[in-house]
Amino acid sequence: MADENDVISQAERPRKELYEKLQVAAVSEVVGVVGANGPGAGRSRGEDFWTMTFTFEAWRAVGSEMMKQPLTIRRKVTEEELRKFQDAILPYHVIRIEARVMSDSTDGKSLGLLEAFVRMESDDTELNSFAKELQQPVTLDDLQFGRLTLDRRVNTFCGQALWNGESINLQLSGSAEIQEALEVARELWKKQSDWDPQMRRYAAGKLLPIKNDSWLDEDESELTVDEFEQRMTLEMISIDPDDRFTFWYDDGDLFCGHVILVSGRLADGPTDASFCG
């Protein structure tokens, strides 16, 4: 455990040192286009403050040229402060803030610490024009899967496709690697009659013992493998460009409405099954 903690500590040290430098960097006024997600926040167990983050998709230090690369802004906030910032910092809006900004020399990304929200910025023609561009739909028309539309919030192309005669949702992650994800999808669809029972059987092998041991309703008899599989309904297949994919099933109330996830790779078949929600 000590060795593992040392590895984690060493991996986090450059990031920690960067933020220590950020805390003493000069404060400047920055104008930027807020990304599709707006401010989000997380808090580790035992922490009193939330870490709020949001991204400028394009930005400039006041008086400088526009930068078309992400700038991630963060700040430690109370829950009340978080709500106020979320009301003021809205997706695709152009805002002016005071922040301490630096580039991370390890990956070239720009990071900043928010000092203050200043105001909405309506006079910056270039950034407001870019904000409008970001709100235009991005689509990809594919001969096999039809029209796919980019969801900027998760950088994923979404559409619908027929799987064994039933319409399901299809998600292809990574707009820059969309063709790679499409190739994985094509391989899956070529052998969908093989993949479908294989994924269901794997889920039953992993999760049926849990169902019968801990999730049976009152007066419910233990389920067989076939009964377990028949209650699963495929709703979505999500695909990453690195050959990974996940089948998302409605659980048919096997686990009180949780989603059953079965992941795998083309070369390896199914590799993991779980339920969540």
Secondary structure as GFF3:
##gff-version 3
##sequence-region A 1 277
A	DSSP	alpha_helix	2	22	.	.	.	ID=ss1
A	DSSP	beta_strand	27	34	.	.	.	ID=ss2
A	DSSP	beta_strand	40	42	.	.	.	ID=ss3
A	DSSP	beta_strand	50	61	.	.	.	ID=ss4
A	DSSP	beta_strand	71	77	.	.	.	ID=ss5
A	DSSP	alpha_helix	79	88	.	.	.	ID=ss6
A	DSSP	beta_strand	94	103	.	.	.	ID=ss7
A	DSSP	beta_strand	110	120	.	.	.	ID=ss8
A	DSSP	alpha_helix	125	134	.	.	.	ID=ss9
A	DSSP	beta_strand	139	142	.	.	.	ID=ss10
A	DSSP	beta_strand	146	151	.	.	.	ID=ss11
A	DSSP	beta_strand	156	163	.	.	.	ID=ss12
A	DSSP	beta_strand	166	173	.	.	.	ID=ss13
A	DSSP	three_ten_helix	175	177	.	.	.	ID=ss14
A	DSSP	alpha_helix	178	190	.	.	.	ID=ss15
A	DSSP	alpha_helix	192	214	.	.	.	ID=ss16
A	DSSP	alpha_helix	225	230	.	.	.	ID=ss17
A	DSSP	beta_strand	233	239	.	.	.	ID=ss18
A	DSSP	beta_strand	244	250	.	.	.	ID=ss19
A	DSSP	beta_strand	259	265	.	.	.	ID=ss20
A	DSSP	beta_strand	269	276	.	.	.	ID=ss21
###
